[in-house]
Amino acid sequence: MLQCKLQVLLVDFLKQENAVSHHTWEFQTSSPVFRRGQVFHLRLVLNQPLQSYHELKLEFSTGPNPSIAKHTLVVLDPRTPSDHYNWQATLQNESGKEVTVAVTSTPNAILGKYQLHVKTGKHILKSEENILYLLFNPWCKEDTVFMPDEDERKEYILNDTGCHYVGVARSIKYKPWNFGQFEKNVLDCCISLLTESSLKPTDRRDPVLVCRAMSAMMSSEKGQGVLIGNWTGDYQGGTAPYKWTGSAPILQQYYSTKQAVRFGQCWVFAGILTTVLRALGIPARSVTAFDSAHDTEKNLTVDTYVNENGEKITNMSRDSVWNFHVWTDAWMKRPDLPKGYDGWQAVDATPQERSQGVFCCGPSPLTAIRKGDIFIVYDTRFVFSEVNGDRLIWLVKMVNGQEELHIISMETTSIGKNISTKAVGQDRRRDITYEYKYPEGSSEERQVMDHAFLLLSSEREHRRPVKENFLHMSVQSDDVLLGNPVNFTVILKRKTAALQNVNISGSFELQLYTGKKVAKLCDLNKTSQIQGQVSEVTLTLDSKTYINSLAILDDEPVIRGFIIAEIVESKEIMASEVFTSFQYPEFSIELPNTGRVGQLLVCNCIFRNTLAIPLTDVKFSLESLGISSLQTSDHGTVQPGETIQSQIKCTPIKTGPKKFIVKLSSKQVKEINAQKIVLITK
């Protein structure tokens, strides 16, 4: 009797029960999504019942020219057990011409896009529909990204909203951010980035190499990469970085156009990298360090040169201190390193310095940073300096036509303050400075610095200047309502309480958060008599000196003051730097607690301009992962004391608790945020 050849007519990926626990069903993509080490099921529709003599094989392939030797081709026979270290396939059910097969990938399988072919003898069922995505699995103990705590998995893998922290160290501001890793085309973009990167297919099983490659792919270089960085203040031809409120629009635009998106700064780079890592299955969190150093000379010190007026000499000051810098921490084991370096790793997508010829940074173990093990890969020396470098301030004086350099301040506690991330399961800031370094001023912290210098084979060239009488100087300034004068209080501590004269010189400028000067504001000088061991002298900056400069700045402004104090009688000099950001009036929003998919939702916004200046080009905008697109309303100019009301209407398209972010912006006030969570039901 002539036997009819077995053929597969249809392959279905069945909905998985454990997809709910692993949350792969949330991804808005046409391809089924699974995590490695997780079982999934296939339904095969055959042209006849399966017999013992029939050949039936499943072939999963990824990357170009797949082969078994390279682990990019997996061939499974559901009726023949595989060894423990390979993918597994077993027949689960046979019912007439339908067969159900359970497939389990290995916990170290290659990440990415797989094509499934079903082979029966010489017949192979090939279909573009038989595509699946395979991700890392933080629920699997054998996976190197395993995270044991369920609440942390919810936060660092599943939470699609969150925030960054920005501002200055003593005035930290909350900036809402929609990560949106489950949004349409976001995972497709992430899988595409794996292919576009320099990773070999076998490298994609290692989260260390994947993190490093994704750090590089976030910034555009030579026509490749997601986002173009811009710190000039001129954003024509693109979007000003402060206007972004989420990652999804950036990744979606890049995926559809394959052209780099314009423009981003550090929190935008950190936002999209955090989204990409969460989408791929690597636990990730956004981290901000305040007073973060950029040590270009890689000598663990940050050198600032100023003239006798306190003005920074830019051609000498190659190092810089950013008011804040945002990057990403990723969670993984580090089998490539000695024991003790598992856990959180710093990964930075902002293109600052090249690492092995490419703009990328990390992953660097937080344990190594804390211990000062600066040669542990990757880029630990650079990250260490960002959070724990010493700062030297040099006074450049002209003496007989020659430049003379004098150290007037050596600061060992000014770099890397208030390192912050969002708390697990809560909308509040969590300080994680202790995860990066020992307490400032402690013996352990100084021992770590000594250890790091020893690893550099370098002794500290400079010591703190010895003062006969001058013990300490600091400058305080409270954040000020925009349009009001700014008071700077200079606090001087001396050994003596005797009456002395002090010359105070202050140089003030408007700058970006990176320390880049935008406009010189003024110089203030004052001579005062001081008495007592602790004295205070106040300098006042009139609002007229900065108001007109705000119009030229399409960024959040910061006032930098550099103050030099000289005791007339002893000629002793000390210096200190201070940063002041502006406070803005709040606005109120009225949103219902619940809404329904497809039914109109109305947001009422009420704002009173309590500032002393008019605000121009005022806009309200509303964004949420629960609606289809950004909604805006324009209001022109709002005079001092004027109150405006606005209604923004939107239609929810997704169920669940959705965070609605409302933003007010203008030429003078770049952004004020309000938010509310609304439960959307069917």
C-alpha positions as CSV (number, residue, x, y, z in Angstrom):
1,M,0.0,0.0,0.0
2,L,1.4,3.4,-1.0
3,Q,1.9,5.6,2.0
4,C,0.8,9.2,1.8
5,K,3.7,11.6,2.7
6,L,3.2,13.5,6.0
7,Q,2.8,17.3,5.6
8,V,2.3,20.1,8.0
9,L,-0.5,22.3,6.9
10,L,-0.5,24.9,9.7
11,V,1.5,25.9,12.8
12,D,0.0,27.8,15.7
13,F,1.7,29.2,18.7
14,L,-0.8,28.5,21.5
15,K,-1.5,31.1,24.2
16,Q,0.6,30.2,27.1
17,E,-0.6,30.0,30.7
18,N,2.8,31.1,32.0
19,A,2.9,34.0,29.5
20,V,0.7,35.8,32.1
21,S,3.2,35.3,34.9
22,H,6.1,36.2,32.5
23,H,4.0,39.1,31.0
24,T,5.0,38.4,27.4
25,W,1.4,38.8,26.4
26,E,1.6,42.5,27.0
27,F,3.9,43.2,24.1
28,Q,2.1,44.8,21.2
29,T,3.7,42.9,18.4
30,S,2.5,40.4,15.8
31,S,5.2,37.9,16.7
32,P,4.8,35.6,19.7
33,V,7.2,36.5,22.6
34,F,8.8,34.0,25.0
35,R,11.5,34.1,27.6
36,R,14.4,31.7,27.5
37,G,14.0,28.7,29.8
38,Q,10.2,29.1,29.5
39,V,8.0,26.4,28.0
40,F,5.8,27.3,25.0
41,H,3.4,25.2,23.0
42,L,2.9,24.6,19.2
43,R,-0.2,23.2,17.5
44,L,0.6,21.4,14.3
45,V,-2.2,20.6,11.8
46,L,-1.1,17.7,9.6
47,N,-2.6,16.2,6.5
48,Q,-3.0,12.8,8.3
49,P,-2.6,11.4,11.8
50,L,1.0,11.2,13.0
51,Q,2.5,7.6,12.8
52,S,5.6,6.2,14.4
53,Y,7.4,5.9,11.1
54,H,6.8,9.6,10.2
55,E,9.7,12.0,10.4
56,L,8.8,15.2,12.3
57,K,11.5,17.8,13.2
58,L,11.3,21.4,14.4
59,E,14.1,23.8,13.3
60,F,14.6,27.1,15.1
61,S,17.1,29.4,13.5
62,T,18.4,32.9,14.2
63,G,20.9,35.1,12.4
64,P,22.6,34.7,9.0
65,N,23.8,31.3,7.9
66,P,22.5,29.4,10.9
67,S,24.3,26.3,12.0
68,I,24.2,23.8,14.8
69,A,27.9,24.3,15.5
70,K,27.3,28.0,16.1
71,H,24.2,27.4,18.3
72,T,22.2,29.5,15.8
73,L,20.3,26.4,14.6
74,V,18.3,24.1,16.9
75,V,16.9,20.9,15.5
76,L,14.4,19.1,17.7
77,D,12.6,15.7,17.3
78,P,9.6,15.8,19.7
79,R,9.7,12.0,20.0
80,T,13.4,11.8,20.9
81,P,14.6,13.2,24.2
82,S,17.4,15.8,24.0
83,D,20.2,16.0,26.5
84,H,19.8,18.2,29.5
85,Y,21.9,21.0,28.1
86,N,19.9,21.5,24.9
87,W,16.4,22.8,24.0
88,Q,13.7,20.3,24.7
89,A,10.6,19.3,22.6
90,T,8.0,16.7,23.7
91,L,4.7,15.6,22.3
92,Q,2.0,16.8,24.7
93,N,-1.2,15.7,22.9
94,E,-2.3,13.9,19.7
95,S,-5.8,14.3,18.5
96,G,-6.5,13.1,14.9
97,K,-4.5,15.3,12.6
98,E,-3.6,17.8,15.3
99,V,-0.5,17.5,17.5
100,T,0.6,19.7,20.4
101,V,4.3,20.0,21.1
102,A,5.9,21.6,24.2
103,V,9.2,23.4,23.5
104,T,11.6,24.7,26.2
105,S,14.6,26.8,25.3
106,T,17.8,26.7,27.3
107,P,18.3,29.4,30.0
108,N,21.4,30.6,28.1
109,A,19.8,30.5,24.6
110,I,20.6,33.2,22.1
111,L,18.4,36.3,22.4
112,G,16.4,37.6,19.4
113,K,14.3,36.8,16.4
114,Y,13.9,33.1,15.5
115,Q,12.4,31.5,12.4
116,L,10.6,28.2,12.8
117,H,10.6,25.5,10.1
118,V,8.7,22.2,10.5
119,K,10.3,19.4,8.5
120,T,8.5,16.2,7.6
121,G,10.8,14.1,5.3
122,K,11.6,16.3,2.3
123,H,8.7,18.6,3.0
124,I,9.5,21.8,5.0
125,L,6.8,24.2,6.1
126,K,8.3,27.7,5.7
127,S,6.3,30.7,6.5
128,E,7.1,34.3,7.5
129,E,4.3,34.0,10.1
130,N,6.3,31.4,12.0
131,I,8.5,34.0,13.7
132,L,9.1,34.2,17.4
133,Y,11.0,36.6,19.7
134,L,13.1,35.1,22.6
135,L,14.0,37.3,25.5
136,F,16.1,37.1,28.7
137,N,14.2,35.6,31.7
138,P,14.6,37.2,35.1
139,W,12.0,34.7,36.5
140,C,14.4,31.8,35.6
141,K,17.0,30.9,38.3
142,E,19.4,29.5,35.7
143,D,19.3,32.7,33.6
144,T,22.1,35.2,34.3
145,V,19.6,38.0,34.7
146,F,17.6,36.2,37.4
147,M,16.1,38.6,39.9
148,P,14.7,36.8,43.0
149,D,12.4,39.4,44.4
150,E,9.0,39.6,42.7
151,D,8.4,43.3,43.7
152,E,11.7,44.2,42.1
153,R,10.8,42.3,38.9
154,K,7.5,44.3,38.7
155,E,9.4,47.5,39.0
156,Y,12.5,46.9,36.9
157,I,11.0,44.7,34.1
158,L,7.2,45.3,34.0
159,N,6.7,48.9,35.1
160,D,6.2,50.9,31.9
161,T,6.1,54.3,33.7
162,G,8.5,56.0,36.1
163,C,10.7,59.1,36.3
164,H,14.1,60.7,36.2
165,Y,15.5,63.0,38.9
166,V,17.0,66.3,37.7
167,G,17.8,69.7,39.1
168,V,20.6,70.5,41.5
169,A,21.8,68.5,44.5
170,R,19.9,70.6,47.1
171,S,16.8,71.0,45.0
172,I,15.9,67.7,43.3
173,K,13.1,67.7,40.8
174,Y,10.9,64.8,39.7
175,K,10.6,64.4,35.9
176,P,7.9,61.9,34.8
177,W,8.9,59.4,32.1
178,N,6.9,56.8,30.2
179,F,9.2,53.9,29.4
180,G,6.6,52.2,27.3
181,Q,8.4,48.9,26.7
182,F,5.2,47.1,25.8
183,E,4.0,49.8,23.2
184,K,3.5,49.0,19.5
185,N,6.8,48.5,17.6
186,V,9.0,49.1,20.7
187,L,10.0,45.4,21.1
188,D,10.3,45.1,17.3
189,C,12.7,48.0,17.4
190,C,14.7,46.4,20.2
191,I,15.1,43.1,18.3
192,S,16.1,45.1,15.2
193,L,18.7,46.9,17.2
194,L,20.3,43.6,18.2
195,T,20.7,42.8,14.5
196,E,22.0,46.3,13.6
197,S,24.6,46.2,16.4
198,S,28.1,44.8,16.2
199,L,27.0,41.7,18.2
200,K,27.6,38.3,16.8
201,P,24.6,36.0,17.2
202,T,26.4,34.0,19.9
203,D,27.1,37.2,21.8
204,R,23.4,37.7,22.2
205,R,23.2,35.1,24.9
206,D,25.3,37.3,27.2
207,P,23.6,40.2,28.9
208,V,26.9,41.9,29.5
209,L,27.6,42.1,25.8
210,V,24.0,43.0,25.0
211,C,24.0,45.9,27.5
212,R,27.3,47.2,26.1
213,A,26.0,47.0,22.5
214,M,22.7,48.6,23.3
215,S,24.6,51.4,25.1
216,A,26.4,52.1,21.9
217,M,23.3,51.8,19.7
218,M,21.3,54.5,21.7
219,S,23.5,57.3,20.3
220,S,24.0,58.0,16.6
221,E,27.4,57.8,15.0
222,K,28.2,57.4,11.3
223,G,24.5,57.1,10.4
224,Q,23.8,54.3,12.8
225,G,22.0,54.6,16.2
226,V,18.8,55.8,17.7
227,L,19.3,59.4,19.0
228,I,21.4,62.4,18.2
229,G,22.8,64.2,21.3
230,N,22.6,68.0,21.4
231,W,23.8,70.3,24.2
232,T,24.0,73.5,22.2
233,G,20.7,75.0,23.2
234,D,19.7,75.2,19.5
235,Y,17.2,72.5,18.6
236,Q,16.0,73.7,15.2
237,G,15.2,70.7,13.0
238,G,14.3,68.5,15.9
239,T,12.7,68.2,19.4
240,A,14.2,70.1,22.4
241,P,15.3,67.3,24.8
242,Y,13.2,68.6,27.7
243,K,10.1,68.2,25.6
244,W,10.3,64.4,25.5
245,T,8.2,62.6,28.1
246,G,8.8,59.0,27.1
247,S,10.8,56.5,25.2
248,A,8.2,54.9,22.9
249,P,7.8,57.9,20.4
250,I,11.6,57.9,19.9
251,L,12.0,54.2,19.4
252,Q,8.9,54.1,17.2
253,Q,10.2,56.9,15.0
254,Y,13.6,55.3,14.6
255,Y,12.1,51.9,13.8
256,S,9.8,53.3,11.1
257,T,12.4,55.7,9.5
258,K,15.7,54.1,10.3
259,Q,16.9,57.7,10.7
260,A,18.4,59.0,14.0
261,V,15.9,61.0,16.1
262,R,16.8,64.6,17.0
263,F,17.6,65.4,19.9
264,G,18.5,64.0,23.3
265,Q,20.4,64.7,26.4
266,C,21.4,62.4,29.2
267,W,18.0,61.6,30.7
268,V,16.6,60.9,27.3
269,F,19.5,58.5,26.5
270,A,19.0,56.8,29.9
271,G,15.2,56.6,29.3
272,I,15.5,54.8,26.0
273,L,18.2,52.5,27.2
274,T,16.2,51.6,30.3
275,T,13.2,50.9,28.0
276,V,15.3,48.7,25.6
277,L,16.8,46.7,28.5
278,R,13.4,46.1,30.2
279,A,11.9,45.1,26.8
280,L,14.7,42.6,26.2
281,G,14.3,41.1,29.7
282,I,17.2,42.7,31.6
283,P,16.1,44.4,34.9
284,A,17.0,48.1,34.6
285,R,16.5,51.3,36.5
286,S,17.2,55.0,35.8
287,V,19.8,56.5,38.1
288,T,20.8,60.1,38.7
289,A,24.0,61.4,40.3
290,F,24.1,65.0,41.3
291,D,27.4,67.0,40.9
292,S,28.6,64.3,38.5
293,A,32.2,64.7,37.2
294,H,33.5,64.2,33.7
295,D,37.1,63.3,34.2
296,T,38.6,63.7,30.7
297,E,42.2,63.1,31.8
298,K,41.2,59.9,33.7
299,N,43.3,60.8,36.7
300,L,40.5,60.6,39.3
301,T,40.6,64.4,39.8
302,V,38.5,67.2,38.4
303,D,40.5,70.4,37.7
304,T,38.8,73.7,37.4
305,Y,40.8,76.9,36.5
306,V,39.5,80.4,37.3
307,N,40.8,83.9,36.9
308,E,40.9,86.5,39.7
309,N,37.3,87.4,39.0
310,G,36.1,83.8,39.6
311,E,35.4,83.3,35.9
312,K,36.1,79.8,34.6
313,I,39.0,79.6,32.0
314,T,37.4,77.3,29.5
315,N,40.5,76.5,27.4
316,M,42.2,75.2,30.6
317,S,39.2,73.5,32.3
318,R,38.8,70.4,30.2
319,D,37.2,68.5,33.1
320,S,33.6,69.4,34.0
321,V,31.0,68.8,36.7
322,W,27.4,68.4,35.6
323,N,24.7,69.5,37.9
324,F,23.2,66.0,37.4
325,H,23.8,63.1,35.1
326,V,21.4,60.3,34.4
327,W,22.4,56.7,33.3
328,T,21.0,53.2,33.7
329,D,21.7,50.4,36.1
330,A,21.2,46.8,34.8
331,W,21.0,43.7,36.9
332,M,22.9,40.6,36.0
333,K,25.6,38.1,37.0
334,R,29.1,38.6,35.9
335,P,30.6,35.2,35.2
336,D,33.3,37.0,33.1
337,L,34.7,38.5,36.4
338,P,36.0,37.1,39.7
339,K,33.4,36.5,42.4
340,G,31.8,39.4,44.1
341,Y,30.8,41.6,41.1
342,D,27.2,40.3,40.4
343,G,24.2,42.5,40.8
344,W,23.7,46.1,39.6
345,Q,25.9,47.3,36.8
346,A,26.2,50.9,35.6
347,V,25.5,51.3,31.9
348,D,25.6,54.8,30.3
349,A,24.2,55.5,26.8
350,T,25.1,59.2,26.8
351,P,28.0,59.7,24.3
352,Q,30.7,61.2,26.5
353,E,33.9,59.2,25.9
354,R,34.9,56.4,23.6
355,S,35.4,52.9,25.1
356,Q,37.3,50.5,22.9
357,G,36.8,52.9,20.0
358,V,33.0,53.3,20.5
359,F,30.8,55.7,22.3
360,C,29.5,53.5,25.1
361,C,30.0,52.9,28.8
362,G,29.7,49.8,31.0
363,P,28.4,47.6,32.3
364,S,30.5,48.5,35.4
365,P,29.7,46.6,38.6
366,L,28.6,48.9,41.4
367,T,30.6,46.7,43.8
368,A,33.8,47.5,41.9
369,I,32.9,51.3,41.9
370,R,32.3,51.2,45.6
371,K,35.6,49.4,46.3
372,G,37.7,51.5,43.9
373,D,38.6,48.5,41.7
374,I,38.9,50.8,38.7
375,F,40.3,48.3,36.2
376,I,37.4,45.9,36.5
377,V,35.6,45.9,33.1
378,Y,33.9,47.9,31.7
379,D,34.8,51.6,32.2
380,T,34.8,51.4,36.0
381,R,37.6,54.1,36.2
382,F,35.3,56.6,34.3
383,V,32.2,55.8,36.4
384,F,34.3,55.9,39.6
385,S,35.4,59.4,38.8
386,E,31.9,60.5,38.0
387,V,30.7,59.7,41.6
388,N,33.9,59.8,43.7
389,G,36.6,62.0,42.2
390,D,38.4,64.8,44.1
391,R,38.0,68.4,42.8
392,L,40.8,70.9,42.6
393,I,40.1,74.6,42.0
394,W,43.1,76.5,40.6
395,L,43.4,80.3,40.7
396,V,45.4,81.6,37.7
397,K,47.1,84.9,38.5
398,M,49.2,87.1,36.2
399,V,52.5,88.0,37.9
400,N,55.0,90.0,35.9
401,G,53.3,88.9,32.7
402,Q,53.5,85.2,33.6
403,E,50.7,82.9,34.7
404,E,51.0,81.5,38.2
405,L,48.8,78.6,39.4
406,H,47.6,78.3,43.0
407,I,45.3,75.7,44.4
408,I,42.7,77.6,46.4
409,S,40.4,74.7,47.1
410,M,40.6,70.9,47.3
411,E,37.2,69.4,47.7
412,T,37.0,65.7,48.6
413,T,33.2,65.5,49.2
414,S,31.7,67.6,46.4
415,I,31.4,65.0,43.6
416,G,28.6,62.4,43.4
417,K,25.9,63.5,45.7
418,N,22.3,62.2,46.3
419,I,22.6,59.3,43.8
420,S,18.9,58.6,43.2
421,T,16.5,56.2,41.6
422,K,12.7,55.6,41.9
423,A,11.7,53.5,44.8
424,V,10.3,50.0,44.2
425,G,6.5,50.2,43.9
426,Q,6.3,53.8,45.0
427,D,6.4,57.3,43.4
428,R,9.2,58.5,45.6
429,R,12.9,59.0,45.4
430,R,15.3,56.4,46.9
431,D,18.8,57.5,47.7
432,I,21.3,54.8,46.6
433,T,24.5,56.7,47.2
434,Y,25.7,54.0,49.6
435,E,25.5,51.4,46.8
436,Y,28.1,53.5,44.8
437,K,30.4,54.6,47.6
438,Y,31.1,54.8,51.3
439,P,29.9,57.8,53.2
440,E,31.9,61.0,52.3
441,G,34.5,61.8,54.8
442,S,34.6,58.3,56.3
443,S,37.9,56.4,56.7
444,E,36.6,53.8,54.3
445,E,35.9,56.3,51.5
446,R,39.5,57.8,51.8
447,Q,40.9,54.3,51.8
448,V,39.1,53.5,48.6
449,M,40.5,56.7,47.0
450,D,44.0,55.7,48.1
451,H,43.4,52.2,46.6
452,A,42.2,53.7,43.3
453,F,45.3,56.0,43.0
454,L,47.5,53.0,43.8
455,L,45.9,51.0,41.0
456,L,46.7,54.0,38.7
457,S,50.4,53.7,39.8
458,S,50.0,57.3,40.7
459,E,50.4,59.3,43.9
460,R,48.3,62.3,44.6
461,E,50.3,65.2,43.3
462,H,48.5,67.8,45.4
463,R,47.5,68.3,48.9
464,R,44.9,70.5,50.5
465,P,46.2,74.1,50.9
466,V,47.3,74.9,54.5
467,K,45.5,77.9,56.0
468,E,46.7,79.7,59.0
469,N,43.3,81.2,59.9
470,F,40.8,80.4,57.2
471,L,39.1,77.1,58.1
472,H,36.2,76.8,55.7
473,M,34.0,78.6,53.3
474,S,30.6,77.7,51.9
475,V,27.9,79.5,49.9
476,Q,24.2,79.0,50.4
477,S,21.3,80.0,48.1
478,D,17.7,79.0,48.3
479,D,15.9,78.3,45.0
480,V,14.1,81.4,44.0
481,L,10.8,82.1,42.2
482,L,11.5,83.1,38.6
483,G,11.7,86.9,38.3
484,N,12.8,87.5,41.9
485,P,16.3,88.6,43.1
486,V,18.7,85.9,44.2
487,N,20.5,86.1,47.6
488,F,23.8,84.3,48.0
489,T,25.0,83.9,51.6
490,V,28.7,83.4,52.0
491,I,29.6,81.6,55.3
492,L,33.1,82.0,56.6
493,K,34.7,80.0,59.4
494,R,37.9,81.1,61.0
495,K,40.2,80.1,63.9
496,T,40.1,83.6,65.2
497,A,37.2,85.8,66.3
498,A,39.3,89.0,65.7
499,L,38.0,91.8,63.5
500,Q,39.2,91.4,60.0
501,N,38.4,92.7,56.5
502,V,37.3,90.4,53.7
503,N,37.0,91.0,50.0
504,I,34.3,89.0,48.4
505,S,34.3,88.6,44.6
506,G,31.5,86.8,42.8
507,S,31.1,85.9,39.1
508,F,27.7,84.8,38.0
509,E,26.6,83.2,34.7
510,L,23.7,81.4,33.2
511,Q,24.6,77.8,32.2
512,L,23.3,74.5,31.1
513,Y,23.2,71.5,33.5
514,T,26.4,70.3,31.9
515,G,28.3,73.3,33.1
516,K,28.3,74.9,29.7
517,K,28.2,78.7,29.9
518,V,25.3,80.3,28.1
519,A,25.5,84.0,29.2
520,K,27.6,86.0,31.5
521,L,25.3,87.8,34.0
522,C,27.5,90.0,36.2
523,D,30.3,90.4,38.7
524,L,29.6,91.4,42.3
525,N,32.2,92.7,44.7
526,K,31.9,93.5,48.3
527,T,34.3,94.4,51.2
528,S,33.1,93.7,54.7
529,Q,34.4,93.6,58.2
530,I,33.9,90.3,59.9
531,Q,34.1,89.4,63.6
532,G,33.5,86.1,65.3
533,Q,34.6,82.6,64.2
534,V,31.6,82.2,62.0
535,S,30.6,85.2,59.8
536,E,28.1,85.7,57.0
537,V,28.2,88.1,54.0
538,T,25.3,88.4,51.5
539,L,25.5,89.1,47.8
540,T,22.3,89.9,45.9
541,L,21.8,89.2,42.2
542,D,19.1,91.5,40.8
543,S,16.5,89.7,38.6
544,K,17.2,92.2,35.8
545,T,20.6,90.5,35.3
546,Y,19.1,87.2,34.3
547,I,15.5,87.7,33.0
548,N,16.5,88.9,29.5
549,S,19.0,86.0,29.1
550,L,16.2,83.4,29.5
551,A,14.8,84.0,26.1
552,I,18.0,82.8,24.4
553,L,18.0,79.5,26.3
554,D,15.8,76.6,25.1
555,D,16.7,74.6,28.1
556,E,16.1,74.5,31.9
557,P,18.3,77.4,33.2
558,V,20.8,77.2,36.1
559,I,22.6,80.2,37.7
560,R,26.2,79.4,38.6
561,G,28.0,81.6,41.1
562,F,31.7,81.3,41.8
563,I,32.7,83.2,44.9
564,I,36.3,84.1,46.0
565,A,36.9,85.4,49.6
566,E,40.2,87.0,50.6
567,I,41.2,88.0,54.1
568,V,42.8,91.4,53.6
569,E,45.2,91.1,56.6
570,S,46.5,87.6,55.9
571,K,46.0,87.4,52.1
572,E,44.5,84.0,52.6
573,I,42.1,83.0,49.8
574,M,39.3,80.4,49.6
575,A,36.7,79.8,46.9
576,S,33.4,78.0,46.6
577,E,30.9,77.3,43.8
578,V,27.1,77.5,44.1
579,F,24.2,76.6,41.8
580,T,20.7,77.9,41.9
581,S,17.7,76.7,40.0
582,F,14.3,78.3,39.7
583,Q,11.0,77.5,41.4
584,Y,7.8,77.8,39.4
585,P,4.1,78.1,40.4
586,E,2.2,74.8,40.4
587,F,-1.0,74.2,38.5
588,S,-3.9,71.9,39.3
589,I,-5.6,69.2,37.2
590,E,-9.0,67.6,37.5
591,L,-9.3,64.1,36.1
592,P,-11.9,61.4,37.0
593,N,-10.6,58.4,39.0
594,T,-11.9,56.0,36.4
595,G,-12.6,55.9,32.6
596,R,-13.7,53.6,29.9
597,V,-12.1,52.5,26.7
598,G,-13.6,54.4,23.8
599,Q,-15.3,57.0,25.9
600,L,-14.3,60.6,26.1
601,L,-12.1,61.6,29.1
602,V,-11.8,65.3,30.0
603,C,-8.9,66.8,31.8
604,N,-9.4,70.3,33.3
605,C,-6.2,72.3,33.9
606,I,-6.1,75.5,36.0
607,F,-3.0,77.7,36.2
608,R,-2.4,81.1,37.9
609,N,0.8,83.0,36.9
610,T,2.1,84.1,40.3
611,L,5.4,85.2,38.7
612,A,6.4,88.8,38.3
613,I,6.9,88.3,34.6
614,P,4.5,87.4,31.7
615,L,4.8,83.9,30.2
616,T,4.7,83.6,26.4
617,D,3.8,80.7,24.1
618,V,2.1,78.9,27.0
619,K,1.0,75.3,26.2
620,F,-0.7,72.5,28.0
621,S,0.0,68.9,26.9
622,L,-1.4,65.6,28.0
623,E,0.3,62.2,27.5
624,S,-0.5,58.7,28.6
625,L,0.2,55.1,27.5
626,G,-3.5,54.7,27.7
627,I,-4.3,57.1,24.8
628,S,-3.3,57.1,21.2
629,S,-1.3,60.3,20.9
630,L,-0.1,63.4,22.6
631,Q,-2.8,66.0,23.2
632,T,-2.0,69.8,23.4
633,S,-3.8,73.1,23.8
634,D,-2.2,76.6,23.2
635,H,-2.8,79.7,25.3
636,G,-0.4,82.4,24.0
637,T,0.7,84.9,26.7
638,V,-0.3,84.7,30.3
639,Q,0.2,88.0,32.3
640,P,1.4,88.2,35.9
641,G,-1.6,87.5,38.2
642,E,-3.7,86.0,35.3
643,T,-5.5,82.7,35.7
644,I,-6.2,80.4,32.7
645,Q,-8.3,77.3,32.4
646,S,-8.0,74.6,29.7
647,Q,-9.8,71.4,28.8
648,I,-7.9,68.6,27.1
649,K,-10.0,65.8,25.8
650,C,-8.8,62.3,25.0
651,T,-10.2,58.8,24.4
652,P,-8.6,55.9,26.3
653,I,-7.6,52.9,24.1
654,K,-6.2,50.5,26.8
655,T,-7.4,49.0,30.1
656,G,-5.7,49.1,33.4
657,P,-4.3,51.8,35.7
658,K,-2.8,54.4,33.4
659,K,-0.7,57.3,34.4
660,F,-1.7,60.6,32.8
661,I,1.1,63.2,32.6
662,V,0.1,66.9,32.1
663,K,2.8,69.4,31.3
664,L,2.7,73.2,31.1
665,S,5.5,74.9,29.1
666,S,6.4,78.4,27.9
667,K,9.3,80.3,26.6
668,Q,10.3,81.3,30.1
669,V,9.2,78.2,32.1
670,K,10.3,75.1,30.2
671,E,8.1,72.6,32.1
672,I,5.9,72.2,35.1
673,N,4.4,68.7,35.5
674,A,1.4,67.2,37.2
675,Q,0.2,63.6,37.0
676,K,-2.6,61.3,38.0
677,I,-3.4,57.6,37.7
678,V,-6.8,56.8,36.2
679,L,-8.2,53.3,36.1
680,I,-9.4,52.5,32.6
681,T,-11.9,49.7,32.2
682,K,-13.8,48.2,29.2
